[in-house]
Amino acid sequence: MRVQPSPEDLTELTKLNPFDRFPDGRPQVPDDLLERMKLVTTEEAWSVLRHHGYDRQFAGDWMQT
């Protein structure tokens, strides 16, 4: 069972990413952007998601394995 996506899967899932990537495929988001994101409220984040068509995104029923 594979839990971690492959670098190719991560690249496909985040194909609009404008940044470089780590060897495992994760986007290398600049530290200054991550610092700015610490100040964003959940309401602000949901507003951006809704604006881009993600009105009812939810992941639930997680199980510990």
Contact map, one row per residue, 1 for C-alpha under 8 A:
11100000000000000000000000000000000000000000000000000000000000000
11111000000000000000000000000000000000000000000000000000000000000
11111000000000000000000000000000000000000000000000000000000000000
01111100000000000000000000000000000000000000000000000000000000000
01111111110000000000000000000000000000000000000000000000000000000
00011111110000000000000110000000000000000000000000000000000000000
00001111111000000000001111000000000000000000000000000000000000000
00001111111100000000000010000000000000000000000000000000000000000
00001111111110000000000000000000000000000000000000000000000000000
00001111111111000000000011000000000000000000000000000000000000000
00000011111111100000000011000000000000000000000000000000000000000
00000001111111100000000000000000000000000000000000000000000000000
00000000111111100000000000000000000000000000000000000000000000000
00000000011111111000000000100000000000000000000000000000000000000
00000000001111111000000000000000000000000000000000000000000000000
00000000000001111100000000000000000000000000000000000000000000000
00000000000001111110000000100000000000000000000000000000000000000
00000000000000011111000000000000000000000000000000000000000000000
00000000000000001111100000111000000000000000000000000000000000000
00000000000000000111110000111000000000000000000000000000000000000
00000000000000000011111111110000000000000000000000000000000000000
00000000000000000001111111110000000000000000000000000000000000000
00000010000000000000111111000000000000000000000000000000000000000
00000110000000000000111111000000000000000000000000000000000000000
00000111011000000000111111100000000000000000000000000000000000000
00000010011000000000111111110000000000000000000000000000000000000
00000000000001001011110011111000000000000000000000000000000000000
00000000000000000011110001111100000000000000000000000000000000000
00000000000000000011000000111110110000000000000000000000000000000
00000000000000000000000000011111110000000000000000000000000000000
00000000000000000000000000001111111000000000000000000000000000000
00000000000000000000000000000111111100000000000000000000000000000
00000000000000000000000000001111111110000000000000000000000000000
00000000000000000000000000001111111111000000000000000000000000000
00000000000000000000000000000011111111100000000000000000000000000
00000000000000000000000000000001111111110000000000000000000000000
00000000000000000000000000000000111111110000000000000000000000000
00000000000000000000000000000000011111110000000000000000000000000
00000000000000000000000000000000001111111000000000000000000000000
00000000000000000000000000000000000111111101100000000000000000000
00000000000000000000000000000000000000111111100000000000000000000
00000000000000000000000000000000000000011111110000000000000000000
00000000000000000000000000000000000000001111111000000000000000000
00000000000000000000000000000000000000011111111100000000000000000
00000000000000000000000000000000000000011111111110000000000000000
00000000000000000000000000000000000000000111111111000000000000000
00000000000000000000000000000000000000000011111111100000000000000
00000000000000000000000000000000000000000001111111110000000000000
00000000000000000000000000000000000000000000111111111110000000000
00000000000000000000000000000000000000000000011111111110000000000
00000000000000000000000000000000000000000000001111111100000000000
00000000000000000000000000000000000000000000000111111100000000000
00000000000000000000000000000000000000000000000011111110000000000
00000000000000000000000000000000000000000000000011111111100000000
00000000000000000000000000000000000000000000000011001111100000000
00000000000000000000000000000000000000000000000000000111110000000
00000000000000000000000000000000000000000000000000000111111000000
00000000000000000000000000000000000000000000000000000001111100000
00000000000000000000000000000000000000000000000000000000111111000
00000000000000000000000000000000000000000000000000000000011111000
00000000000000000000000000000000000000000000000000000000001111100
00000000000000000000000000000000000000000000000000000000001111110
00000000000000000000000000000000000000000000000000000000000011111
00000000000000000000000000000000000000000000000000000000000001111
00000000000000000000000000000000000000000000000000000000000000111
